Amino acid sequence: MSDTPQRVGPQALRSPTEFLKRLAEGATQDELDSLHAEMRVSEVIAPGEVEQAYEMASRVRELLDAHSSQNEAQAALLESARQLGEVSTDIEPILQSIVTKARRLLGCDLSYLSLNDNESSDTYVRVMSGWQTDYWRDGRIPFGIGVGGRVAATAQPFATADYLNDARIEHDSYVDETVVGEGQVAIMASPLVHGGNVIGVLYAANRTPGAFPQASLDLLSAFAALAAVAIDRSQLFSEMQEAHRELSASNLALRAQTAEVERSIDAHDRSMDVILEGGGVQEVVAAAAQSLRGSLAIFDEDDVAIAWTPETSDDVLNGMAVAVQTERERHGRNEPVGKFWVAPLVAGNESLGSLVWAPQGHLDDVTEGDRRLLERTSVVASLLQLFRRNLGAAESKVRGELLDDLLRPTARTFETLAERAQRASFAVNQQHVVLALQVEAGRRPRLEVIAGEVAAERHGLSTVCDGLVIMALPAASASDTARKLSQSLTTRVGAPVTVGASEPVDDMTEIPRGFHESVGCVNALLRLGRLGEGACSFELGYVGLLIGSTSSAPDFVTRTLGPVIEHDKTRGTSLIETLRTYFDAGQSLAVSGARLHVHTNTVSQRLNRIKQLLGIDWSEPERALEVQLALRLHAMGMAARSALPDAERRR
């Protein structure tokens, strides 16, 4: 079929059936109109027949066009319905397709769709087709205002042939300005209804005045129904997806929680095994480290580290100590301190120390399960610390009673010594140093507890006597023991601890002598202003004798000249007399030899023997002074004994 009517001569137009022939060939109304004009001027056919045939053909053409439009509308509706079957949360393309198809099928200038906002009491434009300006972009129409506001409020379709001049419409300056700006004149709208509620409005508009046929309004309403279904399905699908996501998240959370609980139970079981197998805090730290990634350490109530994981560096351990002190100042709020997490160890209202964790990652990565596991570990560590304290207190009592009896022995003390020493894990056959410890009065109870712990660790004894803490520890060096003990206890107690030590005693019967010696030494240190230091009586020498209130002259003589005196007694020699003569002669070998009636070589040999027996270079000025003082005290003691009656001397 050609695009233009084919002109024919008068001879060809012999019958009105030419209209039906052209109609069967698919002629348009314009082509029928052209044929009508040609046949009217023809003299072959009567005018009445031409008009009748033309009217009949036009009516058929109109019916065919209506049927075609109806078919096209149905096809568009079916296509939109098919799109609805493609479940998707993205509603935008479907709504855009609906307004585009509505505009095309209705033959209008523009079409758009708005959704209601009940909280704001208005309806806002969501999608548009055929717009020429941005007036309607994000535009909002209050309920009751304009065409859209009227439909949104009444839930009834509405159409106007001339918007600005329609008295049925409640106008608003903003809405009117938007309508005029877009050039709209004739507007119709249908509500989007779901569940009895209006959720939006679908519009069609022309930029020229003119009424819309009912068929157009019906078609718009059909598209509005589809749009409402599309929105409902999209919202439903979104809710289903959200529910699925929540269910999946809940499932994952439940799995994670189950895994955390299993991890917690496993760690708790390992900690319980540690306790049942007699393990200590070090084993608890090692067990917890298998589940908690990072470094762990336990600090006692004095902020001293007593157990930590092997990989913990000194820098990390120092940082942990600072975190413990900070946490204590914050009154145990159990919150992260820098890059550490501190869990207090408590029993009732009593602090037993702290458990510190340095996670491998960032603190934000610490889970609730990690925190619960840390708390469980802190409970186990608290129990162990409490057991240790109670056991230490019981053992300390046993050790204290044994040392009390050794300081003031009776006839039965040594009869039961072996059995009691075994119960207290005290080795009676080793050399021991007796130590006297002094600290300010307010810190003494703390010193007593720590001294008991140290005594237990070193298999020694501790007690309290005359306001001093007395200890007996296995050791061969009195000075080193006193010095190191003073340093460590000062740190743990938090106050200067002064320690005086006796020379090592080989027999438990010498404990009383060591006790008096150590007390005299600590008193001498205090009088010398050497607070918080440690020393032994031998280091103080005659100074200790002069200012130590409990030191005695015989003890000083024995410490200084004991081996020489014993040698003279068992060998019948006169080394003491030689030494005294040597000092009296101004340390001259010749004068000494003349006074002793021996050769100078003999004097020199005797002095070398004395040096061997004393084990020191007694000729040094300070030592020489102590030796001379001991010689005078020894001579005074001998003179005093010679002045006693024979019976007293024999006693």
ZIVEN-V303958 format. One record per run of one state. SS is the DSSP state (H for helix, E for strand, - for the rest). FROM is the first residue (numbers start at 0). TO is the last residue. If there is no record, write none. Layout:
ss;from;to
SS;FROM;TO
SS;FROM;TO
This chain:
ss;from;to
-;0;16
H;17;23
-;24;27
H;28;39
-;40;45
H;46;84
-;85;90
H;91;105
-;106;108
E;109;116
-;117;120
E;121;128
-;129;138
E;139;141
-;142;144
H;145;153
-;154;156
E;157;159
-;160;171
H;172;181
-;182;184
E;185;193
-;194;195
E;196;205
-;206;212
H;213;275
-;276;279
H;280;288
-;289;292
E;293;298
-;299;303
E;304;307
-;308;312
H;313;328
-;329;334
E;335;336
-;337;338
E;339;346
-;347;348
E;349;358
-;359;361
H;362;364
-;365;366
H;367;406
-;407;415
H;416;422
-;423;430
E;431;437
-;438;439
H;440;456
-;457;459
E;460;464
-;465;466
E;467;473
-;474;476
H;477;492
-;493;496
E;497;500
-;501;503
E;504;504
-;505;506
H;507;526
-;527;532
E;533;535
H;536;546
-;547;551
H;552;570
-;571;573
H;574;583
-;584;587
H;588;595
-;596;598
H;599;613
-;614;619
H;620;641
-;642;644
H;645;649
-;650;650
